[in-house]
Amino acid sequence: MAVASGTASVPAGAAVPAPASEPTQADLLDFARRTAADTELIASLPLDPEGRTWVRLDGPGGSEAWLIGWPPGTGTGWHDHAESVGAFVTASGELREHSLAVRLPADGWKTLELHEDVDRSRLLPAGKGRSFGRHHVHEVLNESSDRHAVSVHAYYPPLPRIRRFSRSGPVLRLEQVESPEDWQ
């Protein structure tokens, strides 16, 4: 898998000015929308036919932001972003997000049985996105069989960790906790 690395600055006019205080979910979503509309930046991301690629961006107000390329048939698996709030917008192609409408305990558990009616799913074509709060559990997928997708993601505070889960029916199991050095 080829991985793009480094930090890219969002061109003038594409980024929102840094907020005077911590960025909100709305600030992060606005940044992701403006950045996703920057066709030159989106086209600059190297795309690998076999694995996701990414470039770190300068997000608003000290947030962590990423431009991510998704080959056909790839996804994140179930995960959360711990104490960070976030937002993402599809810049090209189409992504699907499956999420859980439940707040999980922060720590101290390995297996949970989920209640009925907690599953949510949304299709996010180019230009569409969403924001989310702390401990939001989801998976993001490029379900296309022949087309890459590209998206812009932003998190505040910068990701302290990511918890990865497996899912079998109503049972959610904590599998791994990653720290920033695992993905940067």
VMD Tcl script that draws the C-alpha trace (Angstrom):
set ca {
  {0.00 0.00 0.00}
  {1.38 3.39 -0.94}
  {0.80 6.04 1.65}
  {1.12 9.73 0.98}
  {2.62 11.57 3.89}
  {3.48 15.06 4.97}
  {1.49 18.17 5.66}
  {-0.26 20.21 3.03}
  {-1.51 23.71 3.52}
  {-4.98 24.43 2.27}
  {-4.78 27.21 -0.35}
  {-5.97 30.70 0.58}
  {-9.71 30.98 0.20}
  {-10.28 27.27 0.80}
  {-9.79 27.26 4.57}
  {-11.87 29.06 7.11}
  {-10.04 31.44 9.43}
  {-8.97 29.82 12.68}
  {-11.66 30.31 15.31}
  {-10.82 32.45 18.33}
  {-11.50 29.42 20.56}
  {-11.61 25.67 20.15}
  {-13.23 24.68 16.86}
  {-16.76 23.31 17.14}
  {-18.29 20.49 15.14}
  {-19.79 23.17 12.87}
  {-16.34 24.77 12.36}
  {-14.85 21.38 11.46}
  {-17.68 20.58 9.04}
  {-17.35 24.00 7.40}
  {-13.59 23.46 6.99}
  {-14.16 19.98 5.52}
  {-16.76 21.33 3.06}
  {-14.56 24.19 1.89}
  {-11.53 21.94 1.57}
  {-13.50 19.23 -0.28}
  {-14.55 21.88 -2.81}
  {-10.87 22.64 -3.64}
  {-10.62 20.58 -6.83}
  {-6.90 21.24 -7.25}
  {-6.11 19.92 -3.75}
  {-8.37 16.89 -4.22}
  {-6.73 16.05 -7.57}
  {-3.26 16.28 -5.98}
  {-3.82 13.27 -3.71}
  {-1.99 10.21 -5.05}
  {-4.42 7.31 -5.34}
  {-3.32 3.71 -4.85}
  {-5.45 0.94 -6.41}
  {-4.98 -1.33 -3.38}
  {-4.89 0.76 -0.20}
  {-6.04 4.01 1.28}
  {-3.74 7.02 0.93}
  {-3.71 10.15 3.03}
  {-2.11 13.54 3.51}
  {-2.27 15.54 6.71}
  {-3.72 19.05 6.35}
  {-3.63 22.16 8.50}
  {-7.02 22.20 10.20}
  {-8.69 25.18 11.88}
  {-7.84 26.18 15.44}
  {-5.26 23.47 16.06}
  {-7.46 20.64 14.79}
  {-6.12 17.56 13.04}
  {-7.23 17.21 9.42}
  {-6.70 14.62 6.70}
  {-7.30 14.22 2.98}
  {-8.00 10.50 2.41}
  {-8.20 8.44 -0.79}
  {-10.36 5.30 -0.76}
  {-9.87 2.61 -3.43}
  {-12.97 0.67 -4.49}
  {-14.17 -1.74 -1.83}
  {-12.17 -0.33 1.09}
  {-13.29 0.79 4.52}
  {-12.20 1.66 8.02}
  {-13.83 -1.06 10.10}
  {-15.75 -0.10 13.25}
  {-13.94 2.54 15.34}
  {-14.33 5.71 17.36}
  {-12.22 8.84 17.84}
  {-12.21 8.82 21.65}
  {-12.59 12.31 23.14}
  {-12.43 14.16 19.81}
  {-15.34 15.69 17.93}
  {-15.08 15.52 14.17}
  {-16.49 15.99 10.71}
  {-15.92 14.61 7.26}
  {-17.08 15.41 3.74}
  {-16.86 13.32 0.58}
  {-14.94 15.29 -2.05}
  {-15.29 12.81 -4.92}
  {-16.95 9.45 -5.36}
  {-19.33 8.22 -2.70}
  {-18.91 6.91 0.84}
  {-21.29 5.08 3.15}
  {-21.20 5.52 6.90}
  {-22.65 2.95 9.28}
  {-22.90 4.27 12.83}
  {-24.35 3.40 16.21}
  {-26.86 5.69 17.88}
  {-25.50 4.92 21.32}
  {-22.79 6.38 23.51}
  {-20.30 3.75 24.60}
  {-18.48 3.79 27.92}
  {-15.10 5.50 27.61}
  {-13.10 2.67 29.18}
  {-13.30 -0.49 31.27}
  {-15.10 -2.86 28.92}
  {-14.24 -5.42 26.25}
  {-17.64 -6.65 25.01}
  {-21.05 -4.97 24.84}
  {-24.40 -6.26 23.68}
  {-26.15 -3.52 21.71}
  {-29.88 -2.81 21.91}
  {-32.11 -3.06 18.87}
  {-32.58 0.01 16.68}
  {-29.12 1.52 17.30}
  {-27.89 1.07 13.73}
  {-27.79 4.04 11.36}
  {-26.60 4.20 7.77}
  {-26.13 7.14 5.43}
  {-24.86 7.52 1.90}
  {-22.55 10.49 1.38}
  {-22.03 11.42 -2.29}
  {-19.57 14.14 -3.31}
  {-20.26 17.38 -1.43}
  {-22.10 15.69 1.44}
  {-20.72 15.11 4.91}
  {-21.49 15.10 8.58}
  {-20.15 16.09 11.96}
  {-20.16 13.99 15.11}
  {-19.50 14.18 18.82}
  {-17.15 12.42 21.18}
  {-17.11 8.61 21.26}
  {-19.02 8.36 17.94}
  {-18.73 4.74 16.76}
  {-18.84 4.21 13.01}
  {-17.34 2.60 9.95}
  {-16.84 4.35 6.62}
  {-16.84 2.43 3.34}
  {-16.28 2.99 -0.35}
  {-18.78 0.45 -1.68}
  {-17.99 1.17 -5.33}
  {-16.51 -1.70 -7.31}
  {-14.71 0.56 -9.77}
  {-14.32 4.14 -8.49}
  {-12.07 5.79 -5.93}
  {-13.53 8.16 -3.38}
  {-11.73 11.06 -1.70}
  {-12.77 12.71 1.56}
  {-11.68 15.42 4.00}
  {-11.71 14.73 7.77}
  {-11.08 17.04 10.74}
  {-10.91 16.30 14.48}
  {-10.55 18.38 17.63}
  {-8.74 17.94 19.85}
  {-6.18 16.14 17.66}
  {-6.85 12.42 17.97}
  {-5.59 11.10 21.31}
  {-6.42 7.52 20.29}
  {-8.67 5.41 18.11}
  {-10.50 2.39 19.48}
  {-11.10 -0.38 16.91}
  {-14.01 -2.78 17.28}
  {-15.32 -5.98 15.75}
  {-19.03 -6.56 15.38}
  {-21.03 -9.76 15.25}
  {-24.76 -9.06 15.22}
  {-25.60 -7.17 18.41}
  {-22.19 -7.83 20.00}
  {-19.51 -5.14 19.79}
  {-16.04 -6.14 20.95}
  {-13.11 -3.83 21.64}
  {-10.18 -5.26 19.65}
  {-7.42 -2.65 19.72}
  {-6.56 0.83 20.96}
  {-4.27 2.83 18.68}
  {-2.31 5.94 19.57}
  {-1.16 8.66 17.13}
  {2.21 7.03 16.52}
  {0.36 4.03 15.06}
  {-1.07 5.98 12.12}
  {1.06 9.10 11.59}
}
mol new
graphics top color blue
foreach p $ca { graphics top sphere $p radius 0.5 }
foreach p [lrange $ca 0 end-1] q [lrange $ca 1 end] { graphics top cylinder $p $q radius 0.2 }
display resetview
